[in-house]
C-alpha cells in the first residue's frame, strides 16, 4: 500500500515526540513522571526540556554543582589529612599492643622494650596535652583537668636521648609493621599468594592498589547500573500497575455486562430449581403422611372400626325409626288440641307421683 507525504510527516513527528519524551525521562530519573503525562501535557514537556539544559539529573544547577564539587573537594582534603594522622596513630597503637602480646609470649630484647616504652609514653603525654590544651572553639577560662596544665604534663616525657633513639628507629619499625599488614591484606585478597616469596609478594603488593581501584570502579559502575535499573524498574512497575488497573476496569465492565445478560436465564433456572424442590418436599410430606396412616391404622384397627361403624349405622337406623314413630304420635296428639295437652301434663304429673310413692313403699318394705 502506498503512503503519502502526509503520513511520512506524521510518522517523523511522532518519532521526534517519542525521542523528546525519552530525553526528558532520562534527564530527570528521580522525577515521578510518566510518558503519558508528557503526551497529555506538551507544555510541561517543553518546560522540562528547557529545564534539563540548566540542571543536572540530580536537580542542581551548574553554579550549585560547581560549589558543591568545590566544597566536597575541600572536605575530601581535610578528611584525607585527618585519616593520615588517625591511621598513623592507630598503627602506632597496634604496634604497642603487638609488643605487649610478644612480651607475654617470648623474651623481647631490651632495646625493643626501651623503644616501645618510649613511644607509648610519648603517645600518652601527647594525648593528655591535647586534652588539656583548650581548642579554638572553647573559652580560654575553661578550668583545667585535675589542676594540671600542658607544661606540667610535658615534664613526664622520656629523656631526650631516648626520644631521639625512638625517632631514629620508628621509620624502620613502622615500615616492618606496614609490610606485615600489607602482606596480611594481600593474603586476604588472594589466599593462594600467601605461599609466594617475599620478592614476588612485593611485586604483587605494588599492583594491589591498582587492582583494588579497578574493583572499586567496577563496583561503582555496577552500583550506577543497579540504580538506573532500579529507576527503570520503578517506571516499568508503575506502567505495569497502570495497565493492570485499566485491564481490571475493562474486565469488571465485561463481567458486569455478562452478568446482566445471563441474569434472566439464571433467574429462570433458579425458579425451576425451587419449583422442583418445592414439589419434591410436598411429595415427601405426602409420603410421610401415608406412612403415618399405615403405621396408625393396622388391619385389626380397620376391622374394629368397620364393626363399630356397622353398629353405629344400625343404632342410627333404629333411632331414626323411633324418631319417626314418635313424630307420628306427636302429630296425632297435636290434632287433639290444647285440652289433650293439659290432660297429658296431668297424666305425666300423676305418673311421677305414682313412681315416687312406689319407690318409697319399696324402700319402706326393705327396711321393715
C-alpha positions as MATLAB code, in Angstrom:
seq = 'XXXXXXXXXXXXXXXXXXXXXXXXXXXXXXXXXXXXXXXXXXXXXXXXXXXXXXXXXXXXXXXXXXXXXXXXXXXXXXXXXXXXXXXXXXXXXXXXXXXXXXXXXXXXXXXXXXXXXXXXXXXXXXXXXXXXXXXXXXXXXXXXXXXXXXXXXXXXXXXXXXXXXXXXXXXXXXXXXXXXXXXXXXXXXXXXXXXXXXXXXXXXXXXXXXXXXXXXXXXXXXXXXXXXXXXXXXXXXXXXXXXXXXXXXXXXXXXXXXXXXXXXXXXXXXXXXXXXXXXXXXXXXXXXXXXXXXXXXXXXXXXXXXXXXXXXXXXXXXXXXXXXXXXXXXXXXXXXXXXXXXXXXXXXXXXXXXXXXXXXXXXXXXXX';
ca = [
       0.000    0.000    0.000;
       1.399    3.407   -0.993;
       1.829    6.106    1.641;
       1.573    9.806    1.004;
       3.827   12.598    2.227;
       1.339   13.441    4.977;
       1.738   10.022    6.629;
       5.549   10.305    6.435;
       5.424   13.705    8.149;
       3.134   12.315   10.871;
       5.441    9.350   11.458;
       8.527   11.575   11.722;
       6.745   13.934   14.144;
       5.665   11.016   16.307;
       9.227    9.714   16.297;
      10.548   13.125   17.367;
       7.985   13.285   20.175;
       8.995    9.833   21.410;
      12.678   10.804   21.363;
      11.835   14.021   23.215;
       9.915   12.096   25.849;
      12.784    9.654   26.290;
      15.208   12.572   26.614;
      13.082   14.189   29.331;
      12.701   10.919   31.249;
      16.468   10.289   31.023;
      17.254   13.861   32.191;
      15.045   13.538   35.295;
      15.360    9.916   36.525;
      14.246   10.857   40.048;
      11.120   12.638   38.842;
       7.928   10.595   39.025;
       6.715   11.460   35.519;
       5.159    9.013   33.089;
       5.315    9.219   29.308;
       1.523    9.587   29.276;
       1.853   12.742   31.420;
       4.236   14.258   28.868;
       1.904   13.316   25.998;
      -1.131   14.842   27.696;
       0.765   17.983   28.800;
       3.025   19.195   25.954;
       3.775   22.481   27.739;
       5.104   20.577   30.728;
       7.284   18.576   28.348;
       8.720   21.767   26.834;
       9.341   23.198   30.321;
      11.226   20.064   31.385;
      13.298   20.134   28.176;
      14.289   23.745   28.839;
      14.970   22.906   32.486;
      17.152   19.911   31.562;
      19.585   22.312   29.836;
      20.114   24.221   33.084;
      20.133   21.485   35.752;
      21.716   18.050   36.026;
      19.800   14.779   36.659;
      20.027   15.371   40.430;
      18.297   18.779   40.134;
      21.335   21.010   40.751;
      22.234   23.980   38.583;
      25.709   24.355   37.107;
      26.688   27.004   39.695;
      25.443   24.971   42.630;
      27.084   21.859   41.242;
      30.447   23.654   40.934;
      30.162   24.990   44.505;
      29.166   21.564   45.736;
      32.126   19.919   43.999;
      34.481   22.545   45.459;
      33.096   22.007   48.967;
      33.312   18.235   48.538;
      36.941   18.536   47.366;
      37.795   20.688   50.367;
      36.078   18.258   52.690;
      37.876   15.375   50.990;
      41.278   17.023   51.526;
      40.545   17.684   55.196;
      39.266   14.167   55.613;
      42.402   12.812   53.921;
      44.678   14.778   56.279;
      42.686   13.590   59.294;
      42.747   10.000   58.048;
      46.537   10.132   57.613;
      47.135   11.286   61.160;
      44.472    8.973   62.570;
      45.802    5.986   60.613;
      49.337    6.684   61.851;
      48.096    6.978   65.429;
      46.116    3.733   65.198;
      49.108    1.984   63.634;
      51.352    3.082   66.479;
      48.749    1.818   68.947;
      48.679   -1.534   67.134;
      52.472   -1.752   67.291;
      52.366   -1.155   71.048;
      49.637   -3.792   71.506;
      51.592   -6.309   69.414;
      54.659   -5.603   71.560;
      52.710   -6.304   74.765;
      51.462   -9.570   73.279;
      55.007  -10.609   72.273;
      56.273   -9.838   75.785;
      53.836  -12.373   77.243;
      54.717  -14.980   74.618;
      58.537  -14.703   74.414;
      61.530  -12.737   75.617;
      61.931   -9.349   73.943;
      65.348   -7.628   73.593;
      65.916   -4.664   75.948;
      66.369   -2.170   73.103;
      62.897   -3.038   71.744;
      61.394   -2.690   75.226;
      63.006    0.738   75.530;
      61.756    1.727   72.067;
      58.125    0.734   72.672;
      58.032    2.093   76.225;
      59.343    5.451   74.984;
      56.829    5.526   72.122;
      53.936    4.616   74.429;
      54.878    7.351   76.922;
      55.168    9.898   74.126;
      51.742    8.975   72.807;
      50.157    9.181   76.254;
      51.750   12.556   77.014;
      50.686   13.912   73.611;
      47.136   12.711   74.177;
      46.978   14.293   77.625;
      48.394   17.559   76.310;
      45.778   17.606   73.577;
      43.061   17.065   76.191;
      44.409   19.814   78.442;
      45.107   22.361   75.703;
      41.889   24.373   75.025;
      40.850   24.417   71.412;
      39.867   27.470   69.407;
      36.169   26.675   69.875;
      36.235   26.773   73.677;
      36.751   29.553   76.195;
      40.263   30.253   77.463;
      38.885   30.411   81.017;
      37.953   26.740   80.946;
      39.008   25.006   84.215;
      41.878   22.571   83.855;
      41.577   18.844   84.495;
      42.855   17.922   87.984;
      44.526   21.337   88.138;
      47.128   20.354   85.520;
      48.423   22.324   82.589;
      50.228   21.137   79.438;
      53.641   22.222   80.723;
      53.315   20.011   83.791;
      52.344   17.034   81.682;
      55.244   17.633   79.271;
      57.614   17.066   82.153;
      56.602   13.375   82.062;
      58.161   12.947   78.627;
      61.034   10.438   78.385;
      64.568   11.682   78.168;
      65.650   13.482   75.031;
      68.198   10.754   74.263;
      65.532    8.009   74.362;
      63.176   10.111   72.285;
      65.862   10.633   69.619;
      66.629    6.905   69.527;
      62.924    6.155   69.230;
      62.576    8.637   66.341;
      65.528    7.068   64.538;
      64.089    3.522   64.850;
      60.470    4.495   64.281;
      60.536    4.618   60.432;
      62.164    1.183   60.258;
      59.767   -0.407   62.757;
      56.817    1.332   61.156;
      57.867    0.027   57.760;
      58.084   -3.521   59.121;
      54.634   -3.236   60.662;
      53.204   -1.813   57.449;
      54.776   -4.592   55.427;
      53.248   -7.234   57.689;
      49.824   -5.584   57.423;
      50.144   -5.297   53.647;
      51.116   -8.953   53.366;
      48.119   -9.870   55.538;
      45.876   -7.790   53.277;
      47.398   -9.428   50.223;
      46.803  -12.899   51.695;
      43.220  -11.962   52.492;
      42.665  -10.641   48.952;
      44.294  -13.657   47.297;
      44.867  -16.537   49.770;
      46.850  -18.523   47.168;
      49.553  -15.814   47.198;
      50.423  -16.500   50.844;
      52.982  -19.176   49.957;
      54.813  -16.939   47.445;
      58.256  -15.489   48.097;
      58.702  -12.075   49.675;
      60.008  -10.521   46.458;
      57.028  -11.766   44.469;
      54.724  -10.541   47.227;
      56.317   -7.096   46.998;
      55.716   -7.022   43.249;
      52.094   -8.084   43.623;
      51.685   -5.693   46.536;
      52.722   -2.800   44.287;
      49.920   -3.840   41.913;
      47.335   -4.320   44.660;
      46.266   -0.672   44.802;
      45.561   -0.694   41.060;
      43.592   -3.934   41.341;
      41.568   -2.600   44.257;
      40.984    0.681   42.425;
      39.744   -1.207   39.355;
      37.425   -3.290   41.503;
      36.189   -0.146   43.244;
      35.448    1.486   39.896;
      33.761   -1.694   38.715;
      31.662   -1.767   41.891;
      30.711    1.901   41.411;
      29.826    1.199   37.784;
      27.683   -1.748   38.831;
      26.105    0.390   41.540;
      25.248    3.052   38.964;
      23.828    0.420   36.621;
      21.850   -1.011   39.521;
      20.482    2.459   40.341;
      19.481    3.015   36.719;
      17.888   -0.425   36.602;
      16.043    0.375   39.829;
      14.666    3.607   38.360;
      13.734    1.787   35.155;
      12.116   -0.986   37.149;
      10.100    1.541   39.157;
       8.865    3.158   35.960;
       8.031   -0.182   34.416;
       6.268   -1.194   37.621;
       4.190    1.993   37.591;
       3.388    1.480   33.913;
       2.526   -2.155   34.585;
       0.259   -1.220   37.505;
      -1.430    1.438   35.381;
      -2.068   -1.059   32.578;
      -3.219   -3.659   35.070;
      -5.676   -1.142   36.556;
      -7.087   -0.431   33.103;
      -7.360   -4.157   32.383;
      -9.120   -4.721   35.702;
     -11.613   -1.961   34.952;
     -12.240   -3.425   31.484;
     -12.698   -6.890   32.965;
     -15.116   -5.550   35.571;
     -17.155   -3.880   32.824;
     -17.222   -7.076   30.760;
     -18.170   -9.177   33.774;
     -20.982   -6.771   34.683;
     -22.344   -6.858   31.119;
     -22.116  -10.631   31.065;
     -23.914  -10.885   34.416;
     -26.716   -8.628   33.184;
     -27.132  -10.741   30.056;
     -27.258  -14.084   31.792;
     -29.218  -12.863   34.829;
     -32.597  -13.694   33.225;
     -31.545  -17.227   32.342;
     -30.051  -17.634   35.775;
     -33.238  -16.445   37.487;
     -35.346  -18.771   35.371;
     -33.121  -21.701   36.220;
     -33.283  -20.773   39.891;
     -37.092  -20.589   39.669;
     -37.280  -24.033   38.028;
     -34.941  -25.370   40.665;
     -37.022  -24.015   43.550;
     -40.273  -25.241   41.960;
     -38.833  -28.712   41.597;
     -37.522  -28.599   45.126;
     -40.942  -27.459   46.460;
     -42.709  -30.250   44.562;
     -40.236  -32.753   45.948;
     -40.844  -31.501   49.500;
     -44.655  -31.773   49.045;
     -44.321  -35.331   47.739;
     -42.135  -36.173   50.683;
     -44.730  -34.720   53.095;
     -47.478  -36.781   51.445;
     -45.309  -39.881   51.686;
     -44.705  -39.232   55.372;
     -48.434  -38.762   55.968;
     -49.225  -42.056   54.199;
     -46.574  -43.798   56.274;
     -48.116  -42.345   59.453;
     -51.583  -43.580   58.343;
     -50.185  -47.002   57.602;
     -48.457  -47.159   60.978;
     -51.581  -45.889   62.797;
     -54.355  -47.921   61.109;
     -53.422  -51.590   61.087;
     -55.625  -54.424   59.750;
     -57.097  -55.165   63.219;
     -57.792  -51.464   63.809;
     -59.558  -51.140   60.486;
     -61.645  -54.286   61.199;
     -62.649  -52.930   64.598;
     -63.514  -49.551   63.067;
     -65.683  -51.287   60.470;
     -67.586  -53.202   63.195;
     -68.045  -50.011   65.193;
     -69.242  -48.218   62.095;
     -71.700  -51.033   61.315;
     -73.068  -50.931   64.884;
     -73.352  -47.153   64.818;
     -75.166  -47.273   61.482;
     -77.617  -49.869   62.908;
     -78.211  -47.792   66.021;
     -78.702  -44.736   63.867;
     -81.361  -46.520   61.794;
     -83.148  -47.676   64.961;
     -83.002  -44.168   66.405;
     -84.337  -42.712   63.175;
     -87.224  -45.232   63.178;
     -88.068  -44.366   66.799;
     -87.858  -40.707   65.932;
     -90.280  -41.183   63.060;
     -92.765  -43.127   65.223;
     -92.585  -40.520   67.978;
     -93.032  -37.748   65.432;
     -96.153  -39.584   64.120;
     -97.543  -39.899   67.659;
     -96.814  -36.270   68.389;
     -98.542  -35.280   65.187;
    -101.611  -37.329   66.189;
    -101.557  -35.749   69.650;
    -101.285  -32.271   68.211;
    -104.520  -32.884   66.302;
    -106.451  -33.269   69.599;
    -105.701  -29.685   70.659;
    -104.739  -27.920   73.903;
    -107.235  -29.777   76.135;
    -105.475  -33.033   75.434;
    -102.163  -31.368   76.153;
    -103.421  -30.348   79.638;
    -104.630  -33.927   80.250;
    -101.269  -35.231   79.110;
     -99.450  -32.988   81.527;
    -101.815  -34.068   84.339;
    -101.177  -37.670   83.408;
     -97.414  -37.162   83.495;
     -97.682  -35.500   86.892;
     -99.746  -38.369   88.327;
     -97.344  -40.833   86.781;
     -94.398  -39.219   88.508;
     -96.186  -39.225   91.845;
     -97.089  -42.908   91.435;
     -93.466  -43.736   90.628;
     -92.252  -41.769   93.639;
     -94.684  -43.457   96.030;
     -93.916  -46.856   94.605;
     -90.219  -46.300   95.227;
     -90.937  -45.120   98.781;
     -93.019  -48.262   99.515;
     -90.263  -50.481   98.229;
     -87.736  -48.747  100.425;
     -90.011  -48.968  103.467;
     -90.648  -52.634  102.859;
     -86.940  -53.328  102.643;
     -86.214  -51.650  105.986;
     -89.070  -53.314  107.955;
];
